[in-house]
């Protein structure tokens, strides 16, 4: 895809109810400009997929959509196979919707854990906490170094864009002047999403979550995609009156990465990992 064609995939994702962020395309494309494929019949786009490469060993698959009137004709399988070829030799991750999980297993993907989207209402009081700082006050090197624990490969280009996008808030929380957690709130087609939300402990994650939630206009929807294996994250979402609105399964083909899921309170995105 060209950068402009990625807007087609974003629009299709919105139609599917995936609620993309308003500025996702720029940051997604920055991660790997060659990692977005489009299938066309003549001049008509009929299928899309993202297969973003990270480093030398990892890739993430998303945006797997066939235009409804062209489904059942094999176009999805063609672009699927092209995407897997682009990521050949790498461990591949994806977040699969419930209806497609059996098909992904047929292609060699194994189930790792469920991710659950919680929905709530924005607003609330932000309590002053000297340890919560704008992420811009922390060097990009420190942010990338902290992020490495949570992702199989470095993703500097993506993070630089993701943490500085328009209509967003990026915050860090410090312990002994060192980054001990960070989160990003971004505006979406509907409401706002918090992602990622990483922290060393649940006690650090919650004030960071509340500070981000407080930036959402009162009454607007706010979403948090939590790994179901992190019971503290689930309890935090429920404690703040959030309810389940969507679910995926994190699946991998190849050796699954060893990630500290007890410190992942919100995944970055279902599209790019």
N, C-alpha and C positions, 0 to 999 in steps of 0.2 A: 504494500500500500504506500501511496504518498501520504504526507501528513494530512492533506485535505480529505483523502479517502478514509482515514481513521475516524473522521467525524461521522461517516456512514455507520461504522461499527458501533460508535457511541450511541447514535440515535436508535439503532436496532436494539441495543442493550436496554435502552430506556423503554422501548415498546414491550420488551420481554418482562419488564417490571423490576429490573436490576438496579434502577435508581443511580446512575453514574453521577460523579461529581461534575460541576460545571466546567472545571478546568483540567479534567483528567487527561485529555488527549495530549497536551503539551508535555506533561511529565511522563506519560506512558511512552510516547515516541522517543523522548530523550533517553529512556532506558536501553533501547535497541531499535534504531530506525529501520533495520532490516527484518525485524521480528513480527511484522504484521502482514498477513496474506489476505488477498481478496480474489474470489473466483468470479469470473464474468462470462456471460453469454452475449456475444457481440459487444455492445456497450453497456449491458445491464448487469449491475452487481447482483449476484445471487447467493454468495456465501462469504463468510469472513472467519478468521481465526487469528489469535495472537500466540506467538511462540517465542517469547523473549528469552534471550541468552543472558545469563549472568556468569561472569568469570569464565573459567575453562571447564567447569564440571556440572553446572546446574542450568535448568531452563524451566520456565513456567508457562503453562498453556491456559488460555482463556478466550473469551469472546467467540466461542464456537457456536455460530449462528448461521442457519440457512433461511433465506427469505421464505415465509410460509407457503407461498404459491409454488415454490420450487422444491419443496420437501418430498422425500420418497423417490427421488430420481437419481440418487447416487452422487450428487454434487457435494454433499456433506462428507462422504467417505473420501472423495478425491482431495478435498482441501485438508482433511484430517491427516491423510497419509503424507501429504506434502509438508504439513507442519511437523509431523514426527520425524520426517527425514531431515528437516532443518535442525532438529535437536538431537540427532543421532549421536550416540555415545555418551549422552549426559543423563544424569538423574533428572526426571521430569516431574514437576508437581502440578496439580490442578485442584480447583474447588468445584466439585461436580454437583449439579442439582440432583435431587432424589431420583427423578425420572430417568436420568442418563447413567447412573452409577453402574448398573449391570453391563452396559455397553462399554464403559471404560475398563471394567475388569476383563472383558474379552480382549482388550488391547494390551493387557499386561499390567494394568494399574492395580495397586492394592490399597485397601482402606486403611487410613492412619487414625483419623478421629473426625468427629462431627464438628462443624462450626455453626453456631447459632446466632442469628441476627436478632438482637433485642431492640425494641423501639420504645421510646419514652417521649417526654415533653421537655423542651429546653427551658433555660432560665435558672433561677435560683440564686442565692447569695454566694458570692465568691469571698471566702474568708482570706484575709491577708496572711500570706505565708512567705517569709523572706527566702525560703528555699525554693519556691516556685518562680522561675524566671522565663522571660522570652527566650525561645530557643536560639534566636539570633545573637543572644549574649554569649552563647557557647560556640566555639569554633566548629566549622564543618568537619574538621579532622576528628574532634572529640565526638561529634554526633555519629560519624561513620564508624569510629572505633567501638562505640557503645552498641551500635546496630549490628555489628558483626556477630554478636552472640545469638542473634535472633534470626539470622538469614544465612543460607549456605554459602553465599559468595558476597563480595563487596558490591554495593549498588550506589556508588557516590553520585553519579550523574542524576539518577532518579531522585535520590534524597535531597540533593541541592534544589531541584525544582519543586519537589513535593512539599518541603518545609517552608517554601517562600511563595507559594501560589496565591493569587488574588482571593479575597473573601475567605481567608483562612486564619486560624490561630495555631501557632506551634509553641508549645511550652515544654520546659524541662524542669526536673526536680533534682536538687543537689543534696548530697550528703558529704560533709567534710570537703566542700568545694569541688566535688567530683560529680559528674552526671550519674544519677541513680535511677533515671527513668525519663521518658519523654512521650509526648502525644501530639497528634495533629488533628485539628477540627477543620473540615472543609465543607463548603456549601455544595449541595447536590440538587438534582432536579426537584426533589421533594425534601425539604428540611436540610439537615446537616448530618454528616457522619464523623465519628471519632475513629481514627485509624492511621497509624498504629497507636496502641497504648501499651507501652512496655515499661516495666518497673521491677526493681529488685525484690520488692515485697508488696503484699496487699496493702499494708499500711501506707506505702508511698503511692500506690496506684490510685487509691480512692480520692485523696485531695487533688491529684492531677486530673482525674476524671471530673470532679466537681468544678474545678476551675475552668475546664474546657466547656462543660455543659452550661456554665453560667454565661458564656459568650454567645450562646444561642438565643435569638429573640424569644421572649416569653411566649409560650404556646406553640412554637414551631416544633415539628418532629425532630428527634435526635436518635441516631442509630449507632449501635456498637456491636461489632461482629466478634463474638467471644468463642474461643475454643472450649468445647464441652468438657474437655479433660481438666480444665482449670476451674475447680469448684469455687475458689475464692472469687473469680471473675463472674461466674454465674450468680453467686450470692450477692455480689455488689450490684449487679444489674437488677436483680429482683428487689433488693432493699430500696432501690430508688424508683420503684413502681414501673419498671420496664417489662414489656411482654414480648414473647417470641413472635416474629413476623416472617421468618424465612430460615431455611436451613440448607447447608451444603455438607459435603464430605470432603475433607482434605485427603487426597490420594496421591500416590507416588508410583512411578515406574522406574525401577532401579533402586539403589540403596537409599532408603529414607534418611534424611539428615537428622542428626541428634540435636534437637532444639530444646531449650529450657521452657517447656510449655507452662510451667507454674509461674513464669514471669511474663507470659504473653496474655495480657488482659483484653487486647483488641488486635486483630490481624490488620495488616495494612490495607489490602484490597483483596477481593475474591478474583479479580482479573489478573493481577500481576504478582500475587503472593504476599 
